[in-house]
């Protein structure tokens, strides 16, 4: 399978392998060039300090310089360490090194240089009583550089000086650097060759497995991976082939089971959402009247209200309980309608007669607001649930009364096989961005807080559910002079009739 080079696993593996190997070589070279000498000197300084400390401890314990040397310096390092005991003026009292006779001239020269540097740099004055001082000297006149550790033996007015030479490492560093240069070039060449071969050998079966996996992802089970090895890639190829076979053999049954499961889950989700919405919205809407009733009852208990005002406040309590009752009834209605198990009581009746009945029921409210009501009705026989359609018309009319500025028109007419009822009220238009929320539960057009007619915010949601159960259509749109709410129901017969009130 050919793929673009920029996405090739061969390229990625090649780059990763090359970068890792070359990085290791570079880090190693950096360590040798920058850190190796410092590390070596640091280690020798610690060693010199520890040997000097051991020497001083033995010398302070028994005063024997030779024993102190033997106990503090290992045999294989004896020739590399020299100890001087100086008086308080810096003059030599003793020189301790069993191997000094084997290279007397060289030792005398080195020790002379050491004493010269100690006096020239006034090192003795820098060492506090019974403390140590370790320094490194790089002296061109000396065959080697040295590490010097000085101890101020205050009780005896002596200075114990431990001297050890640093083996020249510059030449060794140069050789190592040259070696690393050849090693780096050879390593890069070998890495490129090995990485390319390795990457291709690894990527080829992986790409074949990917191709088969892509086919399986597209529900194409016609191709299997050719298993050529017994390693992890071979095991993966066998697993892919087994998965392909199992998926192909069970796909149909899984689809069927999944479809049924999705239906059950969706049904449960809707029921659960309805339950949560019911609890949440009911709790929210009941909170205010319950708090109000509680407050008034506590006031009655404490006899706060004057006797002549008690009837007024009792009416308020009754009004709040009525609102709660209406809310609970509306919630129960809505819950029942949305459950999908509600059965309509279908009967045939004249829709115009039902409209007139509802209008008469609201005449007191209409007259109280001086509303100009116009009815344009056609005699229409429909087959529907009488009580539920009465509830729809009542909700439409209540909503119109609440929001009109003085005029309501009700039209009942025939339209493409449906009886269409329109309730038009003059007044403010509904903002376009809010029209789609009209049928939502607890949505209220009136944002002013006016509760004169006790709206629960559930009426229009109930209307939509009732009309949907009848197989009809419900809607709303703005007019120049106001708003029109409508619903449509299948009808049985139409006879024109015009009534004006």
Helices and strands as residue ranges (DSSP letters): G 5-7, H 9-30, I 31-35, H 36-62, H 65-72, G 75-80, E 81-87, E 92-96, G 100-103, H 104-120, G 123-126, E 132-137, E 145-153, G 154-156, E 158-166, H 170-217, H 232-301, G 307-309, H 310-338, E 346-350, H 351-361, H 363-368, E 372-376, E 378-385, H 386-403, E 407-415, E 418-426, G 432-437, H 459-469, E 473-478, E 482-496
